[in-house]
Amino acid sequence: MSRWVCLWVVCLIGLALLVPGICEAAQKYEATWESLDRRPTPQWWTDAKFGIFIHWGAYSVPAWSVRGQYSEWYWNRITGDKDENGPWWQYHATTYGTDFPYAAFAPMFKAELFDPDQWAEVFRRSGAKYVVLTSKHHDGFCLWPSAEANQSWGRPWNSVDIGPQRDLLGDLTEAVRDKGLKMGFYYSLYEWYNPLWLSDRQLYVEKHMIPQFKDVVTRYKPSVIFSDGEWDMPAEDWRSEELLAWLFNESPCRDDVVINDRWGKGIRHKHGGYYTTEYGAGLAGASHPWEENRGMGHSFGYSRTEALSDYKSARELILMLIDLVSRGGNLLLDIGPTGDGRIPVIMEERLLQIGNWLEVNGEAIYGTRPWRKMIQWTEGKRPNVGYGKGDQVKYDIAALTAPPTGEKAVIEVFFTAKGDTLYAITPRWPGKELVIEDIEVSPQADVTMLGVAQSVSWQRSGRKVVIQVPELSVDEVPCKYAYTFKIAHVK
């Protein structure tokens, strides 16, 4: 062997030792949960904290639901209501006629006002770090040119061949990435009325779902895959382990992609890159990455029946984000665009209000982890979790905004941490002083208030830090709704 060949081999070995990612990238995962669960969740996701969910499709044309329910379930609900002449069917029959099939909404779904660059700019200004669009919901209608959809349904059933005549997923993916954000998609495993699903489920998985899934992944290289519609069959029947082994070993996004926990009946909160809750309050004390996903109102898809009172205020959404992050979770907040391609103004306003707060306080959110102290709750109870089954509980945001009761507020402060830096986020103006107990700081400790240029006076008293809140005029207050104090060099 020549001297130059020997030198080349030595350099390769040295590079592999110095750059562990080279070896990690070569990791092969077997088609078993035991092996798949060893894959670490990419850190970009656990650092991101805030993402945008988008439910958009043919159901965005009727954009209707019984108030308090999901409008994206329109086809399923009118079908189930038909025999009993329930409210869903009554609305459909009165508005569109008894002979009007759901498929007729597809050519009406024009998306003629869709501006992907404008959407992406709103998402950037919201402070979100990733976006998840419905590639297809349970109705099977695809927002990309899926050949499998047309073939199994026996008609044009994607946005390129009918309706918008545009690759909606592709156009938004490009625009979102141009803004520096991560882009992913939601994918429903099952389809309510797909002829193949109704006749032969295993053939549906083999001939429709698997090739379609591989097609959409290969085309758009998602950073997030939010699977859903898994509950009718166990993971073995979906061949989920086989599919995820392909995703992690062979797909073009294998190193970057993050997956959720919806891959078969009984899989949630047991397997997957991150665990999910829906219109709940997240997971208490979970060490595994997790995410709460919900809409601003009661529905994911746009519902014209929802009134202003159905939408969470900016303050409620911001405090929800803070609370979830302080407990180690992410928030995936949904918007439901209209059938013609607009983000409803109230949803855009909420996103920009969140972004304004994050512009000042994002340091206390992005890349943080829960602090060991967590939150002190009145009488030892968490007031933002209501009664419910398991962890699917209602989020009582009123408790986060309640005024002080007696000598103490319901919630005095939320905590997040980054290294030896502690962030104390108060859900209201803290008054003249903020007292943090059971905390040890080093002699080099320093306290500042995010968004405020002037210095902050404070003193240490044993295992207690007493912060003198700056006296600010209305014009000097750095933001609305919640305020962050940064304490450097906490032991």
N, C-alpha and C positions, 0 to 999 in steps of 0.2 A: 504494500500500500504506500502510495506516495506521501511525502510530507504534507502537501496541500490537502489531500483527502483526509489525512489524520486530523489536521487542523480544523477542517470543516465539520467533522464528526464531533470533535471536542466542543466546538462552538454551539452546535445544535443541542448537545447534552446540557451545556451551561445555560442556554436560553430556556430550556424546558424547566430547569431547576429554579431559575430566577423569575419565570412567569408561570405561576401555577395554573392560570387560566387555559394555557395550551393543553395541559393534561386534563383539566376539567372538561374542556370542550369535547374531548374524545370519549368522555364517559358514555357508556351504553346502558340503556335502561331496558329491563325485561318487561314483558307484558303482564306484570303482576302489581297489585297495589303495594306490596312490600317494597318492590324496587322503585316504582314510580314515586312513592312518598318520600324516598330519599333525595329526590331532586329538590334543592333549595329554591324557595321562591325568590326570583330576582330582586335585588335590593331596591332597584328603581321604584318598584311598586310600593314597598313598605315605607319608602321615603316620600312618596307622592302625596298621599293622604286624601286628596280630593279629585274626583273625576266626574265627568258628565255622561249620563245615560241618555239615549235618544230612542224613543219608540215612535216609529214612523212607517206607514205602509198603507195598504188599501183601506184599512179601518179608519184612517185619518180623513176619509171622505165623509162618511156619516158623522164621525166625531161625536158620538152620542153614547151615553150610558145612563143607567139608573144612577141617580146621584149617590156617590159613595162607592161605586164599583168601577171595574176596569173597562175602559172603552175598547181596548185592543182585543177583548173577548167578544166583540160584537157578533161575529158569525156564530160562534158557539152558543151564545145566549139567545139569539133569535131562533135558532134551531131547537133548543131545549124548551123555549117558551111557546112554541107554535101550537102544540096540542092543547095546552092549558090557556091559551090566549093571554099570556102574561104581559107585563109592561114592555119588555123588549120587543116581542112580536107585535104588539099593538102599535108601538111607535113605527116599526118598519113597515107594517102593512098600510098604515095611514099615510106615511110619508112617501113611500116608494111603490106600494102596491103588493098584493099577495103573490104575484107571479114574478117579482123582481129578485133574481138570485144574487147572492153575495158576489159572485164572479163579475157581475156587471159594474161593480165599483172600480175594478182594475183600470178600464179605459178612462174613468172619471178622475183617477189619481194622476193629475197632470204634472204637479210640482213645477209649474211654469215660472214661479217666482223664486225658486231655489237658487241661492247664491252661496256656494260653498265657502268662498273667501270671507264673506260677511259672517257666516256662522262661525268659522274658525277664529275670526277676530274677536267675536263675542266670547268664545270659550277661552281664548288667551287672556282677555281682560277680566274674566271671572276668577282667574287664579288657579283654575283646574290644571292638572298636569297630564291627564289622559282622558280620552273620549271613547265611548262604547256605543256603536250604532247597531240597531237591529238589522242584521243581514237578512233574516226572515223570522217571522213570528210563527205561532202555531197554525196560522192559515196557510203557511207554505209559500206565500208570495215573496219572491226574492228581489233584493235591491241591487243585484248584479246579474250579468247575463248567464244564468244557470241553465245549461242544457238539460240537466237531470230534472229540473222543475217542469219544463215544457213536456218532456217525455213522459214522466209519470202521471202528470195531470191531463195530458192529452190536449193541451191548449197552451197558448202563450201565457206564462205565469211568472214573468220577471219584468223588471222595470225598463229593460232595454227593448224588449219585444212588444210591450204593450204599456199604455199609460204614458209615463214621462219620456219613454224611448231614450233613456239615459242611464249610464252606469252611476247610480247615486252613491253606492258604497265606494267605488273607485274615486269619484270626484271629491268626496268629502275626505277620504283618506289622504289624498295628495294635499289638499288645502290645510288639513290639520297638521300634517308633518311639516309643511312649509312654515308653520308658526312655531315649530319647536316642541310640539306636544306629542305624546304617544297616542297611537290610534289602534283600537281593537274593535271587536264586534260581538254581539249577542247572536247565538245560534240555537234555535229550537230543534231538539232531536226528533220530536214527533210532530205530526201534522194531522189535525183533527180528521179531515175528510179526504186525505190523499187516497185515491183508489187502491194503490199498492199497500198502504198501511192498513186499510180496512179489509183487504183480502188475504194478505200474507205478510205478517210483520217481519219475519226473518228475511224474506225476499226484499222487503222495503229497506231494511238495514243494509243488506249486501249490495243491492242494485241502485239504490237511491241515496241513502244517507251517507254512507262511507265515501263513495266517489264524489258526492257533492261537497262534503266537508273538506276533503283533500283539495278539491278545486278552489274553494274560496280561501283556504289557508295559503295555498301556493300562489294564488294571484296577488293577495294583499298583505301577506306576511304580518299578521296582527301581533301587537304587543300584549293584548288581552283577549281571551276567549271566555265569554260568559255563556256557558251552556245552560239549557233549561228544557222543560218539557220531558224530564227523565223519569217521572214518577210511575209510569205505567208498566215498566219492566225493570228487572235487575240489571246491573251493569254488565253481567255476562251476556245477556241477550242483546244489549246494545253494542257489544264487543268494544266497550270503552277502553279497557286496558290495552287491547291491541291498537286501537286508534291513537291513544296517548303515547304509546311507545313509538309509534311512527312520528308523532308530533315532536317528541323530545330527541329522537335520534336522527331523523331524516328530513324533516320539514325545513324550509328556508328561514323560519323564525325560531328554531329550536333553542337558541341561547337566550333570547329576549322574552319569549312569550310567558305569560302568567295565566293560569287556569283557575276556575272556581271549583266548587264541590258538587255540582249537579250533573252526575254522570250515570245515575241509575238509582232505582228505588232503594232507600235506606243508606245512601252514600253521604248525604249532607252531614257536615260536621264530623266526618270520619276520614274522608280522603279528598285530595285536591290541594292546589297551591294556596288557596285562601277559602275560608268558610264564609257563608252568606247568611244574612238575615234580611227580611223584606217587610217594610213598614213596621219595624220593631225598634229595639233600642240597642242593637248590637249584642255582643257576647261579654258577659262579666267574667273577668279573670282568665280569659283564654290566652294561652301562650302561642297558639298558632295564628298566623295572619288572618284577619277577618275584615269584613266590609258590610256595612248597612246600605241597602239600596232602597230608594223610595222616590216618589214624585213630590212636587211642590204642593199638589192638592191630593185628591183621593185616587186619581187614575194616573197610569203611566202614559198611555196614549191621550192625545188631546180630547177633552170632553167638553162640549158646549154647554152642558147642563151645570157645570161647576161655576159657582159665584165667587166673588172676591173673598167672602168669608171662608171659603173652602181652602184658600191658599195660605200657606205659612208665610208669616211676615219675614222680612230680611233679618230681623233680630232673632226670631225663632230658628231660622236656618243656620245663622252664624253660631248661635249657642249650641245647636245640635252638632255642628261640625267640631266645635271646640271640645264638647263633652266626649264625643266618639274618639277623637284623636287622643285626648287625655287618658283614655282607657286602652289605647293601643290599636284602634281600628281606623278604617278608611270610610269615607262617605262617597257613594256614587249617587249623585243627585240627578233625577230625570227631568227632561223636558219632552213635551209632545208637540212637534211642529204640526202645522195645518196641512191639509191635502194639497194646497197650492205652493207649499214650500216655505212658509214663514215661521219664524220663532215667535209665538205669541208675545206681545209687548210686555205683559206682566212677568213672563218667565225671563225675558231678556233683562228687565229691570232688576229682578231678584239676583240674577247672575252678576250683574255689574255692581250691585250693592255688596255682594259677598267679595267680589274682587277689590273693591275699594278698601274693605276691612283688611283683606290679606295683603294688600300693598304696604300697609303699615305694620301688620302683625304676623306676616307670613313666616318670619324667622322662628316664631314660637310654634309653628305648625309643621312645616316641611322638615323632614329628616329627624323629627323628634321621636322620643320614646316615653312611655309612662314613667312618672317618678314613683319611687318606692312608697311615698306618703299617700298617694292617690288623693281622693276627695273626702273631706269630712262632711258627713250628712247628719242632719238633725235626727236625734234619737237613734243614730246608727242605721238609718234606713235610706235607701236610694230613692228620692222622690220622683225621679224621672222614669222609673219603671213601674208600670201599672200591673194589674192582675191579668194573667193569660196563661196559656199552656206552653210549657217549655220556655224557649226564649223568644217566641213570637208574641211579644207583648206590645202594648200601645206605648207610644212615646209621649209622656205628659210634659210637654215643653213649658207649660205654665209654671211648673215648679222651678224652672231655671230662671224665670223672670219675676218671681214673686218678691214683694218687698220684704225687708227684714221683719221677723216675728220675735217680739220680746227683745232680748239683748243681742241675739245673733241672727244673721240672715240664714235662709234655708241653705244656700250654698255660698260660702265665703269666697272660694277661689278654686279654679281648675289649675292643675299642674302638668307641665310637659318638661322634658329634659333633653339636653344634647351635650354629651360628655359631662363635664363638671359645671355646666351652666343650667340653671333652673329658671323656668318661665312660670310666673304666677299670673294667671289671667282671671280678672274679676268680671263677673257677669253684669255689673252695674258700677257706677262711680263709687269708689270705696270710701269716700268721705275724707277726713283729715289725715287718717293714718291707716296703714294696712299692717296687721300683725300676723306673722307666720311662725307658728310654734313647731317645736321638735325638728329643728334644722341646725346643722353645724356648718359654719363657713370658715374659710381660711383667713389669715390676716390680710391677704391680698384681695379679699372679696370686694366687689363693686356692684352698685345697684343703679340701674337706669330705667327709664320708662320709654318703651318703643314709640317713636314718633315725636318725642319731646327733646328739644335740644338742651334745655337747661339741666343742671345737675340735680340729683335727687338725694336729699338728706336721709340718713338712716343710722341706726345704731344696733349693736349686738348686745343682747342681755341673756347670758347663759346660752340655752339652746332655743333662743327666740330672736327673730329679726323684726325690728319695728321700723317701718318705712313711712317717712313723712311725705304724704301725697302732695305733689306740686299744686300751688294755687294758680289755676289757669282761667283765662277768660274764655268765653264761648268760642271765640275765633281761634284760640290756641289749643283747644282740645283736639288731639290728633285723629280721632275717628269716632264712630258711634258704636253703641251696643255693648262693647266689652273692651277692657284695657289691660295691657300687658306690662308687667314689671320683670325686668331681666336681672337675675342675680348670678354674677360670675363667681367661680371658684367655690362651689358648694362641695363639701366633703361627703 
